[in-house]
């Protein structure tokens, strides 16, 4: 619901409610895939969600280029996650409540041919988590858990973009975060704890228009992620590590964009992200007694991304995107589970394919109609738990999807409908994999597990948008 009391003021309130129950098969060992790739190896899994989100937004424009933006939110998530393993069953009940908001002031000004855009703001968020679970393992009995957590986040930020001349713009920004965590284990008080994290991150950018159709740019940005409760504080017999550091990153990007109002547009960018203190489950002596979450000194992602957009009048348009990514460990690390292994500098991070190529082609044969073909190629990648790159990679795959969309005006608004066909060629492939122990073999041998995709699947939907004024 929106309300505009004056030309300078806009207010709105929105409520979103979602309830769903999802069932999905898990991964399959390769020995089983060869027999029946459509088998649900551990049937019974489900996730039941109920989400409510209430949002308020407000904006008021003042004289001299000033504007005030305010938003607040309340979010509640209730979830039951029932997981069936090869020799275990777990039922997890969780409830999350979050509330907070942001206050932001903007100012736009012009000085002859120069322009300046300033943003100053603050954020305040409170998160409360409650969780109870029971896990039963064949031959070992059941293990209950009950815990509650809270998190208070306060942040301040500022960013300024100064257009020196129409073709040259400089952006600088900074953000300060204060994050305080509290954790209570209602069954094992030894796991209780609290942490505080403080960090100032910066960003900067430079954009230069070489010509009306060619723009070059350089961006630098820093990232900051606080460890989650599950990463900091363990349950049962696992070892907590409340001394984990926050994950930090530095990203550099240089690129160019070409085309403005033409039938062909393109962009090319090279990027590198250096990460410090990334969190992994590791060991020191790797005798299966000291595994816990620890910080890894250095990892790195770098690569190239290219995009080309083309259109032919109102009849046809297409988008091609290619990304090359290298993701490497930059420190030597001891890992554990399902086997002890030593990761060397230069080993690739699992589940990061080096090559991704997507092509989308849209045809508009008549007013309101859009026919689309979407192709995606993903190259080989290492399985999860294969950080030392000792196992064969997960094979690359190609996926082809199709979509038909129709939209038309109707009294009081617009009506649209779509039909989506996924895996149009009905190919057999897997999007992810993991190295794990196969308890069903009797000896619990370590084996490659994969997640096969469904065959040809169809989805459809209708929507109506009110447009009374």
N, C-alpha and C positions, 0 to 999 in steps of 0.2 A: 504494500500500500504506500503510495507516494502522495506528498502534499507540498504545494508550492505557495506559501502565504504571500510572498513578494517575488519580484523578478530577481532579487539577490539571494533568496533563501530557498533551499530544497531540503525536504525531510522525507525519510522513508523507513518503513518497518517491514521485515520479511520473516516468514516462518517456514522452515523446511522440516518435513517429517518423512522418514524412510524406515520401512520394516522389511527385512528380507531373510530368507533362509537358503543357504547355499550348500549344495552337495557337490563334491568333486573328488575324483579318484586321485591317488597319490602317485609316486614314482614306481617304476617296475625295474627289477634286475634284468640285465641283458639276457640271461638264461631263460627268463620267462617271456621276454619280448619275442624271442624266436618261436615260441609255441603259440602264444595268444597275446598280441599287442594291445587288444582292447580289454583285457582282464583288469578288474579292480582288485589289486593284490591284497589290500587291507580295507575291505568295505566297511562302511558305517560312519565315516567322517562327515561332519557338518559344522557350519558356522551360522548361528542365529544372531542377527543384529537388529537393534532398534535405536535409531538416531533422531534427536530433535535439536534443531539449531534456530535460535532467535537472534536476529541482527537488527541494529539500528544505525542509520547513517544520516549525517547532516552536513550541509555545506552552506556557508554564507560568504558572499563576495562584498568586500569593502572598497572604499575609494583608494586611489593611488596604487592599484595593482595588488592589494592584499586579499587573501582568502583564508578562511578557517574551515578545516575538515575534521569532523568528529565521527567515530564509529565505535559501537560497543557490541558485544556478543555474549551469548550464553549457549553452551553446547553440552549435551548429555548423550553419552553412548553406553548402552547396555549390551553385553555380548556373552554368548555361551559358545565355546569352542570345544567340540568333542572330537578327539583324535584317536584313531586306532592304529597301533603299530604292529610289527610282526609278533611281538611278545608282550605288548602293553596296551593299556587303555587309559586315556586321560580325559577328565572333564574339567574345564576351566571356566569359571564365571568371573566376569570383570565388569566394573562400572567406572566410567570416567566422567567427571564434571569439570568443565573449563569455563572461565568467565574473564572478561577483560575488555580492553579497547585501546584505541589510539587517538591522539590529539596532534593535529598537524597544521602548521601555518605555511602558506606559500606566498611568494611575492615575485611578480613579473615587472620588469622595468626596461625601458629603452633609453639609450644615450646616442642619438644620431643613428649611425648604422650598426651600433653595438646593442646587444640585448643581454639581459641577465635574468636567470630563473633560480630562485632560492627556495629550498624546502627545509624546514626545521620541525622535528616532531618527537614524540615520546610514545612508548608502549608500556602497558601494564597487563600482566596475565597471571591468573591463579589456576593451577591444575590440581585436582584431587583424584587419586586413584584408589580403588578398592578391588581386591582380588582374592578369590578362594579357589582351590583346585584339589583334586584327588587323582593321583596317578597310581595304577596297579600294574606290577610287573610279574610275569609268570615266574614262580619259584622264589620271589623276594617279598611278596606282600604288597600292601598299599602304602603310599606316602602322601599324607595330606599337607596342605600349605594354606596359610591365610596371612595377608599382608595389606598394609595401607601405605600410601605415599602422598606427598604433597610437594608442589613446586611453585615458587614465586619468581616471576621474571619481570625485571625492570630494564628498559632500554631507552636510550636517547640517541638521536641521529640528526645529521645535517648534510645537505648536499647542495652544491652551487654549480650551475652551468653558465658560463660566460661566453657569449658569441662575440669574439674580438672584432671580426669582420664577417660579412655574410658567409664566407667560405671556411672560416676557422672557428671551432668551438672547443672549449676546455671545460672538463668536468672534474670536480674534486668532492670527496665525501668522507665522512667518518661516522662510526657507530660505536656506542659503548653499551655492553650487556652485563647485567648482574643477574646471576641465576643461583637460587638457593634451593637445595633439595633436602627433604627429610624422609626417612624410611623407617617403618615399624614392621617387624615380623611378629605376628601375634602368637606364634608357636615357639620360636627360637629367638630369644631376646639378643643372643650374641650376634645376630645378623643385623641388628639395628644400627643406624648410622645417619650421618648428615654430611653434606658437602656444600661449599660455596665456590662459584666460578665467576671470574671477572675478566673481561677482555675488551680491548678497543681494536676495531678493525677499520681499515681505510680502503678507499678505492679512488681511482683516477682514470681519466680518459681524454683522448685527443681525437678530434674528427676534422678532416680537411677535404673540402670539395675541390678536386683538381679541375673539374669541368661540371657543367650542369648534369651530365650523365655518369660521372665517375666520382665516388667518394671513398677515401681511405680513412682508416681509424686504428687506434691502439687503445686497449683497455687493460687496466691492472686492478685486481680485486682480491681481498682477503676473506676467508671463511672461518667459521667457528661453530663447532657442534659439541654440546655438553653430553657426556655419557648418559645413557638411559639407566633407569632403575635396575633393569635386569642385567645390564652390563656391570654395574657397580656392586650389587648385592646379590649373592647366590642364595639358593634354597637347598635344603637337605644337606647332603654330604659334600656338595661342591664348595669350592673356596671362593669367598667374596674378595673383591679387590677395590675397596673404597678409595684407594689412592690413585685411581686412574686419572690421567690428564684429559682435558678436552681436546678434541681433534681440531687441528688448524690447517689451513690451506692457503696457498698463494697461486693465483691464476693470471697468466699473461695471454693476451690475444691480440693478433694483428690481422687486419683483413681489408677487403675492398668490396664495394658494391657498385654495380654498373647497370645503367638503364633507368630511365625515368619517363613514364608515360609511353614507352615503346612496347612493341609486341614481344620483345625478349628482354628479360631481366636476369641478373645473376649476382652471386656473391661467393667470395672465397675467403676462408679464414684459417689461420694456423693458431693452435692453442697449446698451452702446457700448464698443468696443475701439479704443484708439488705439495704433498700432504705430509704433515708431521703428526706423530702419535695416533695413527689409525689403530682402531681397536679390533683385535682378533683373539680367538681362544687358542692359547699357546701353552707350551710347557718349557721347563728348564732342563731337567734330567730325562724327561720323556719316559718315565716308568709307570705311567698311568695313575700316579698319586698326586701330581702337582699341577694338573691342568686348571687354568683359570684365564679369565680375560686379562690381557695385558696390552700395553701400547707398543706399537711397532714404530721404530724411529723414523723411517722414511719410505714413502711410496710415491709413484709418479704416474700421471696420465698425460699423454700428449698426442697430437694428431692434426688432421686437416679435415675441414668440412666445406663442401661445395654444394651450391644450390642453383638451379636454373629453372626459371619460370617462363613459359611461352603461351601465347594466346593468338587465336585467329578469329578476329571479330567477336561476335557473340556466340559462335557455333562451337568453338573448341578451345580448351585450355589444358595445360599439363604442367606438372611440377616434378623435377628430378632432384633427388638429394643423395649425396654420397658422403660418408664419414669414415675416415681411417683413424683408428685409435690404438695406441700402444699403452698398456697398463702394466707397470713393472714394480717389483719390490726393489727398494734401494738400500735395504739392510738385510743382513743374515739373520734368520729367525728359526727357532725350533718350534715345530708344531706337534700336536698330538691328536688322536682320535680321527679316523679309526686305526691309524698306525703312526708310530713315531717317524718323523721325517725332518730333514734339514733343508730349509729354503735358502737358496743362494741369491746374491745380488744379480738382478737381471731376469729372474724367473717371472713369468707372467701371472697376473692376478686371475683367478678363475672367473668364469661367467662374463668375460669381456671380449666379445668378438672383435677382431681387428677391422673387418670390413662390413659395412652396412650400406646397401643400395636400395632406395625406394623410388618407385615411379608411379605417379598418379595421373591418369588421363580422364578428362571429363568432356562429354559431348552433350550439347543442349539442342536436341532436335526440334523442340517446340517450346513455346512460352510455358514456363513452370516446370519443365521436365529436365532432369539431369541424369545421364547414364555414366557410371564411373567404373574403371578398372584400376585396382590398386595392387601393385606387385612389390614384394619385399624379398631381398636376398640378404642372408646373414651368414657370415663365414664361420669356420670352425672356432671352438672355444674350449678351454679346459674345464673339467668338472669341478664342482665344489668339493673341497677336501683333497684337491690335487694341487696344492700350492707349490709343490716342488716339481710340477710338470712331468711326472714319471709315467702317467697313464696315457693311453691314446685319447685324442681329443674327441669331443662331441662333434659329429659331422655337421657341415653347413647345410642350409636348406633354403628353398625358395617357396614363398607363399603367394598365391594369387586370390584376391577377393574381388567381388563385384557388388555394386550398389545401384539401386534405382530410387530416385527421389522425385516427388511431385509436390508442388506448392502452389496454392491459388488463393486469391482473396475471396472471403465469404462475408456475409453480413456481420458487422461488428468485429472483424478481425481477419486472421489468415489461418488456413488449414493446410497442414502438410503431412505427408506420409512417406515411409521408406521401406524398402526390402533390401536386406543385406545377406549376401551369400559368402560365407567364409570357407577357405580351403576349397576353392572352386574346382581344382584338379584332383581333389580327394587324395592328396599325397600323404605318405607315412613318414613322419620325421619327429624330432624332439626339440623343444626349445630350451631345455635345461637338463642338467644331470648332476649327480652327486656320487662320491665314493663312500660306500657304507658297508657294514657287515650284513650278510644275508643269513638271518637266523634260521630260515626255512631249510637251509642246506644241511642242518644238523651240526656242522662244525663251526658255523658262524663265519664262513670265509668272506674276506673283503671282496666286494664286487662293484662294478659300475651299475648305477641305477639311472634311468632316464625318465622323463615325463613326456610320453607320447601326446601329440595333439589330437583333437577329435577329427573325424572325417568331415565331409561336406556338411555344413550346418547353415540353417537359415534363421534370420531374425527379422522382425518387422515391428513397426510402430506408427502411431498416429499422434499428432499434437495440434492444439488449437491455441493461438495467441490472440488475446484481446487487443484491439486497436480502435478504441471508441473515439479517440481524439488525437 
